[in-house]
Amino acid sequence: MRSRWNTLAWSILGLVFAGMSLYLILNPTRTGVVPNYRFAATHWWISESMYPGGTHGFLYLPQFALLFTPFNLIQPPVLGEILWRAMGFGMFALALLRLGRVVAPATSDLQLPSKLGLPFFLLVLLAVPASLASINNGQTNLSLSACFVLTFLAIREQKWITASCLLTLALILKPIALAPWLLALAVFPGMRIPLLCGLPLLGLVGFLHPNPSYAWSQWIEFSVKLSHAYTPKNLRVSDIFGMLEKVNIPNLFPVNSITRALASLTALAFVWIRFKRKGIQAGTWALWVVTALVLTVFNPRAETNSYVLISPFIAFVAADHFLNPNGTKLPGWILAFVCLGLMCDGMTKTVFLATDVWLKPLLVLFSIPMLLPMPKSWGKATTPPASTPTHRKQL
């Protein structure tokens, strides 16, 4: 029998998707960043440049043009828009459902819907608000966030090939996925061969074009574009430095670059030490922690939409506090408030203008002490313990 919590969770997801779809149907020209994807997919097949000048526009691997091609071919275009968002939102819902199975209290009847419904509902309630801006804009951040969650769950369960495939897909969705890709390669021995074996296949996909020389030229243009994109112009960067600029603290380039480099080295050391000292579950948790932080508050191209990359993580920690019968609920309520705050760009124009750029990184930085410790639910066994043999009663 389906739990009422499950029903509520799926109802929220359904209403959000239905509302977005209706909005697109009524406003078919409001397509967010999707025109960049259409531009790339169209130009790929007519052998024209996908990478116009400047620091904006199409900033993805050439393989992304192939990934988006089926959606670009769908007519009318608004249907392609809806299906593209359906893929991302569906992946996001799947990731939350999988997380719900982890955060659910350990019981003998764990697989019953009644035991899984409340954790899933809490995750939907807390993680979805930060996703609204991303689904409205049609960005890859929604799919990327889901990929990261599913990747870390797979590493935690030592499903190396699955995790490697997901991380490779994440690279196609957005080049910033290179950060967790490199961390996983450096720290987890089981990931190295699958990740490295996936590189030739990834490269081969990037040359699926009738004219290989054109495909090679797009790789060159991508490299040039990406090098210029590190210092974007006219972008409201919502990271730690964008927050400081909002209060008129100068953003000096050497300090900016050194801080990001130190953050990356600290991330590597943190994941390595946690893995070596505490094992695979602690190492995977550390990888999730640093990925969430590096790709938001330390990301030189972080936008307000980027914070959907961290919302499932914060929602998971909050849900763990709420569901832990022996723990204090105060951190859960604080993190629930943070999750609500990550929706600030959708809380009317007045709230958006008042909180733009600075509020989201500030909320994340404030939350860090509550996010670093690994929850007990994440550290519980990934496979059920062997049953104790029953002995025949002595006569």
N, C-alpha and C positions, 0 to 999 in steps of 0.2 A: 504494500500500500504506500503510495507516494506521500512523503511528509509535507505538511503545510508549509514548512520552511523552504523546501525545494520548490514548491509551487510559487511562493512569494519571490524567490530568487529568480526563477525563470520568467515570472511576470514582469519584474523590473527590467530584465534584459530585453524582453520582447517589446515593452513599451518604449524603451530608449531607442531601439532599432526602428520600430514603427514610426516614432516621431521624427527621427532623422530622415527616413525614407520619404515621409510625407513632405518634409521641408524641402528636400531635393526636387520632388515632383512639382511642387509649387514654385520653386526658385531654381530652375534647371541651369541657369548661368552661374549660380553660386557654387563653384566647384573647388574652391580652396587651392591646394597645390597640385591637384590632379592634372591641370593643363601642362605642367612640366613633364609629367609622366607620359601624357599623350604625345607631346612634342618629341620626346626621346624615342618612343616606340615607332612613331610614324617615320621619323628621320632615319632610324636604323635600317628600315626595310627599303628606303629609297636612296640609301648610301650618301646621306648628307650628315653634317656635323650635329651631334647631340649636345655639344658643350659650347654654348655661346659665351662670349666674354663676360668679365665681371666675377664677383664672388657669390652670386646667387644663381638660381636656375637649377638645372639638373646636376646633382652632385653625387650620383650613384655609379656603381660599376656598370659596364656595358651589359652584363647579364640581366640587370633589372629591366632593360628594354624588352628582353624576351619574356621575362616573367609577367610584365604588364600587357603584352601584346594581345592575349585573349580578351582582356577587359576592354582594350582599345577598339577591338573589332565589333563588339556588341552594339547593336542598334535597337532602339534609340540610345544615344550616349548616356542619358540619365540612368538607364537600366544598368549599363556598365559601371556607372558611379556607385549605384546601390550595391551591386554584386561585389565590387572591389571592397567596399566598406564591410559587407557581410563576411568576407573572408577574414579581415582583420578582427572584427568584433567576435566572430565565431571562435577564432584562435584564442582570443582573450578570455572568453567564457570557458573554454576548455581548460586553459591554464588555471583559472580560479577553481574550477571543479576538481582538478588534480590536487591543488593546494589544500582544498577542503578535506581531502582524504588524509592528508598529513597532519593537519592541525586538529582534526577530530580527536576527542579523548579516547584513549586506548580502552576498548571493552571487548568482551568475547563476541558480541554481536555487532562489530564495527561496520560490517558491510550492509547493515540494514539502512534503508533510506532515512528512517527516523533519527539515526545517529549521525548521518552525514549532512542532513538538510540544514541544520542550524549553522555549522561552520561555513558551508557554501553561501548561505544567505548573508552572514556577516561579511564575508570577503566581497561579495557583490556590492553590498551596501557601502562598504568603505573604499573599495578600489575603483568602482565605476565613475564616481564624480570627477576624478582627474582625467578620465578618458574622454569626456564629452567634447572638449575642444579638439582633441585629436581626431575623433570620428567625424566631427563636423567638417574639419579641414581636409579629411581624406589622407592624412599622413601615414607613413609606414610605422610610426612610433607604436601604434597599437599592436600590429603584428610583431614588431621587434620586441616589445615588452613580453608578449606571450612566448616568443621563442626563447627568451632568456629564462623565464620561469620554467618552461619545459626542459630546457638544457640543464639547469641546475638540479632539477628533480632527477633527470636521467643520470647525471654524474653521481648524485647521492646514492642512487641505486646501482651504480657501477655498470650502467648500460652505455659503454663507451662509444659504440658505433652510432646509436641513436643520438647521443649528445653531440657527437662530431657532425652528424648530418644537420642537426638543428643550428649549431654554431656556424656552419658553412652557409646555410640559408640566411642566417642573421647578417652575414657579411654582404650578401646580395641585397638585403633589405636596407642596409645602411652601413657605410664603411666604418663608422665609429665602433661597430662590433669587433673591430680588430683588437681593441683593448682586452675584453674577456677572452678572445681567441688566443692571444699571446699568453695571457695569464694561465689559462687551462693547459696550453702546450708546455709551459715552463714548470708547472707545479705537479700535475697529475700524470704519472707515467703511462697509465692506461689510455690516455687521450692522444699521446704523441703519434703513434703509427696511424690511427684512423684520421687524425687531422691532417697529417702530412700527405697521406694517400688521397685525401679529398682535394688537395690543391691542383694536381694535374687535371682532374675531372672538372673542377671549377674553371680552370683556364680554358679547357676545351669548349665548354659551354659558351664562353665569351668569344669564340670564333665561329659560332654557328651562323654563318652568313655566306651568301654566294660569292662574295669578294673578300678573301682573307686579308688582303692588303688594306681594305677599308676598315675591317675590324681592328687590325693592328693600329691604324691611325687613331681610332677612338680610344684605345688604351693609352696612347701617348697624350691625347687631349685630356683624358680623365686625370692622368698624373699631374698635368699642368694645372688643371682646374682645382684639383684638391689642394695643391700647394698654395694657391692663392686664397682658397676658402678659409684658411686658418685665421686670417685677419679680415673678417667680413666688414663690409661698409653698409651703413644704414640698417643695422640689425640690432634689435633690442635684446641684447644678450642677457639671459636671466640666470647667470651663474653668480659665484661669489664676488667677482669683480664688477659685474653689472650692478649688483646690489650696492657695492661700495661707491660706484660712480653716481648712483642715485642720490647719495648724501654728499656729493661733491668731493669725494676722496679720489685723487688722481690714480688712473690705471696705467702705471708705468710698464712698458713692454718687457724690460728685463725681469722685473719683479713678477709679472704675469707668467712669463715662460718658466722661470726658475721654480715658482710655486707649483705649477702644473707638473713639472718634471719630478719634483720632490714627492708630490702626491702619488705619481705613478710608481716611483721606487718604494714608497711606503706601502702602497697597495700590494706590490709583489712580495715584500717582506712579510706583511701581515698574513697573506694567504699561505705562503710557504711555511711559516712558523706554526700556524694553526693546524695545517695538514700534517706536518711532521710530528707535532706533539700530541694532537688530539684525534687524528684519524680523518677518514674520508668525509664524515658528516660535518665536522667542525671546519674542515678545509673548504667544503662546498658552501657552507654558510658564509665564511669569510669572502669567498669569491662573489657571492651574491651581494654582500655588503659593499665591497669596493666597486663592483660594477655599477650598482645603483648610485653611488656617490660620484664616481669619476665621470659618468655620463650625464650628470645633472649639474651639481654645484661646481665641478671642475671642468666642465665642457665648454670650450671657447665658442661653440655655436649653440649653446643651450637656449631654447625658446621656452615660453610658458607651456607650450604643448608637450615639451620633452618630459614633463614630470609624470606622465603616465608610465614612464620607465621605472619609477620608484614606488608608485602607488600600490601595486600588489605586495611589495616587500613590507611597506609600513602597515598595510591592512593585515598581513599575516601575523606580524608581531602583536598588533592590537587584538586580533582574534584569539591568539594564544593566551593573552592575559585574561580575556573575558571567559574563556573556556576552561582555564586552569582552576580547579576547585580549591586549591590550596594557596593560590597566589593573590596578590593585591590587584584590584581592578583599576586603581588610579592611573598607572601608565597606559592602560587600554583606553581610558577616556581621553587622556591627553593626545594619544596618537589618533584617536577617532576625530578629535578636533583638527589635528594636522591634516588628515585625509579630506575633511570638509574644506579646509583652507586651500587645498590644492585645486579646488574648483573655482577659485576666486575670479578667473578670467571669464567665467560664464555667469557671474552673479550681477547682472545688470552693467550697463556702461559706466555708471558712477563708481561701482566697486572695482571694475576692471582698471579704470584710469588711476584710481587711488592706490592700487596694489601692484600694478604692472611692474615687472622686472624684479622687484626687491622682496616681495612677501614669500614666494615659494622657496627660494634658496634659504631665506632666514628660517622658515619652518623646518626645512630639512636639517640645517645646521643645528638647530635647537634639539632635534630628535636624535642626533647621533648617539649620545650616551645610552639611549634606550634601545638602539638598533644593533649595537655591537655584540652584546651577549647572545649566545645561541639559545633559542627557546628549547625547552625540553622536548616539545613535540617534534622539532626538527631532528633531534638527536636520538629519537626512539628507533628501534630496530626497523629496518626496511623490509624484512621478511619475518613471518610469524615464527616464533620459537618452536622447536620440535616438541611434539606432544610427549608428555611423560608416559612411559609404558604402564599399562595397568597389570597388576599381578593377580593371578587367580587366588581366590579366597582359600585359605588353608582349611581343610576339613578335619 
